[in-house]
Amino acid sequence: MKKPFRLLIVIFIFIVFFIIFFTLFIQLNKNSFNLKYLEFMKYEKQHFGGIVINKTSTPIKIADNGKIISVPANKSSRDIGVFDADLILIETPVLFENKEYSSGIIKFCDLATVKVYKKDGLTIIKPSLSYNLCKKIENVGWFPSLEAKGF
């Protein structure tokens, strides 16, 4: 009767150590994952997001996470510390995707670089090729107002 009792005690101790070990192992991996996720989010905010390049002689307004910010003439959104521009507010007539708009917003995705420049007196908004890829995935393009887009 002593041997089965000893065997039960050994099995019990083994199970307790097993539970403690794997609980610590899972906790360590979870912390490691959280650190990697935070590092990625920091990298993403600094290096991955929509960029607006203002090549005109007047400032333009953009939105970054719901905040309206003005991009000065001949500067980019990155120059003023905005690393994830979401949209451009249209306040003067512009040409975008071969259509003229006098008001509204132009929403673009994180992959896009959007250049704003003047040609023959008309302001032209030209997104990068990656913008066209985003059109297949996201709801991007012209909208009549911020409210229409949900801002």
C-alpha positions as CSV (number, residue, x, y, z in Angstrom):
1,M,0.0,0.0,0.0
2,K,3.0,2.3,0.4
3,K,4.1,2.1,-3.2
4,P,0.8,3.3,-4.7
5,F,0.7,6.1,-2.2
6,R,4.2,7.2,-3.1
7,L,3.4,7.0,-6.8
8,L,0.4,9.2,-6.3
9,I,2.5,11.8,-4.4
10,V,5.2,11.8,-7.2
11,I,2.5,12.1,-9.8
12,F,0.8,15.0,-7.9
13,I,4.2,16.8,-7.5
14,F,4.9,16.3,-11.2
15,I,1.5,17.7,-12.1
16,V,2.0,20.8,-9.9
17,F,5.5,21.5,-11.3
18,F,4.1,21.0,-14.8
19,I,1.3,23.5,-14.2
20,I,3.6,26.1,-12.6
21,F,6.2,25.7,-15.4
22,F,3.7,26.1,-18.3
23,T,1.9,28.9,-16.5
24,L,5.2,30.9,-16.3
25,F,6.1,29.9,-19.8
26,I,2.8,31.1,-21.2
27,Q,3.0,34.3,-19.2
28,L,6.6,35.0,-20.5
29,N,5.5,34.4,-24.1
30,K,2.5,36.7,-23.6
31,N,4.7,39.5,-22.2
32,S,7.1,39.0,-25.1
33,F,4.3,39.2,-27.6
34,N,3.0,42.4,-26.0
35,L,6.4,44.0,-26.2
36,K,6.7,43.0,-29.9
37,Y,3.2,44.4,-30.6
38,L,4.1,47.7,-28.9
39,E,7.3,47.9,-30.9
40,F,5.4,47.3,-34.1
41,M,2.8,49.9,-33.2
42,K,5.5,52.5,-32.6
43,Y,7.2,51.6,-35.9
44,E,3.9,51.7,-37.7
45,K,3.0,55.1,-36.4
46,Q,6.4,56.5,-37.4
47,H,6.9,54.8,-40.8
48,F,3.6,53.6,-42.1
49,G,0.7,55.9,-43.0
50,G,-0.7,58.2,-45.6
51,I,1.5,61.0,-46.7
52,V,0.4,64.4,-48.2
53,I,2.9,66.4,-50.1
54,N,1.9,70.0,-50.7
55,K,3.6,71.4,-53.7
56,T,1.4,74.5,-53.9
57,S,2.0,78.0,-52.6
58,T,-0.9,77.9,-50.1
59,P,-1.5,75.7,-47.1
60,I,-3.9,72.8,-47.3
61,K,-5.9,71.1,-44.6
62,I,-5.6,67.4,-43.8
63,A,-7.0,65.2,-41.0
64,D,-5.0,62.9,-38.8
65,N,-7.0,60.7,-36.5
66,G,-9.8,63.2,-36.4
67,K,-7.7,66.3,-35.9
68,I,-7.6,68.9,-38.6
69,I,-4.1,70.1,-39.4
70,S,-2.7,72.6,-41.9
71,V,0.2,71.5,-44.1
72,P,2.2,74.7,-45.1
73,A,3.2,75.4,-48.6
74,N,5.9,73.3,-50.1
75,K,5.9,70.9,-47.1
76,S,4.8,67.4,-46.5
77,S,2.7,66.0,-43.7
78,R,5.8,64.2,-42.4
79,D,7.6,67.5,-42.2
80,I,5.1,68.8,-39.7
81,G,5.0,65.6,-37.6
82,V,2.0,63.9,-39.1
83,F,2.8,60.3,-39.9
84,D,-0.7,59.0,-40.7
85,A,-2.7,61.5,-42.7
86,D,-6.2,60.2,-43.5
87,L,-7.8,62.7,-45.8
88,I,-7.6,66.1,-47.5
89,L,-10.2,68.8,-47.0
90,I,-11.2,70.5,-50.2
91,E,-11.7,74.3,-49.8
92,T,-10.9,75.5,-53.3
93,P,-11.7,73.8,-56.7
94,V,-9.4,70.8,-57.3
95,L,-9.0,68.1,-60.0
96,F,-9.1,64.6,-58.6
97,E,-9.4,61.4,-60.7
98,N,-10.3,63.5,-63.8
99,K,-13.2,65.2,-62.0
100,E,-13.4,68.7,-60.6
101,Y,-14.6,69.2,-57.0
102,S,-15.1,72.5,-55.2
103,S,-15.8,71.1,-51.7
104,G,-15.8,67.9,-49.7
105,I,-13.0,65.6,-48.6
106,I,-10.7,63.1,-50.3
107,K,-10.1,60.0,-48.2
108,F,-7.0,57.8,-48.9
109,C,-5.4,54.8,-47.2
110,D,-2.3,54.3,-45.2
111,L,-0.4,53.1,-48.3
112,A,-1.0,56.2,-50.3
113,T,1.2,59.2,-50.9
114,V,-0.8,62.1,-52.2
115,K,0.7,65.0,-54.1
116,V,-1.1,68.3,-54.3
117,Y,0.2,70.7,-57.0
118,K,-0.9,73.5,-59.3
119,K,-1.0,73.3,-63.1
120,D,-2.4,76.0,-65.3
121,G,-4.1,77.6,-62.3
122,L,-5.9,74.5,-61.2
123,T,-5.0,72.6,-58.0
124,I,-4.5,68.9,-58.8
125,I,-4.6,66.1,-56.3
126,K,-2.7,63.0,-57.5
127,P,-2.5,59.9,-55.4
128,S,0.3,57.3,-55.8
129,L,-0.4,53.9,-57.5
130,S,-0.9,52.3,-54.1
131,Y,-4.1,54.3,-53.7
132,N,-5.6,52.3,-56.5
133,L,-4.9,49.1,-54.7
134,C,-6.6,50.5,-51.6
135,K,-9.8,51.2,-53.6
136,K,-10.3,47.5,-53.9
137,I,-10.1,47.0,-50.1
138,E,-11.2,50.3,-48.4
139,N,-13.8,52.9,-48.9
140,V,-11.6,55.7,-50.3
141,G,-12.1,58.6,-52.7
142,W,-14.2,61.8,-52.7
143,F,-17.0,62.4,-50.1
144,P,-19.2,65.4,-49.8
145,S,-18.4,66.1,-46.2
146,L,-16.6,64.9,-43.0
147,E,-19.9,63.7,-41.7
148,A,-20.6,61.6,-44.8
149,K,-17.4,59.7,-44.1
150,G,-18.1,59.3,-40.4
151,F,-15.6,61.8,-38.9
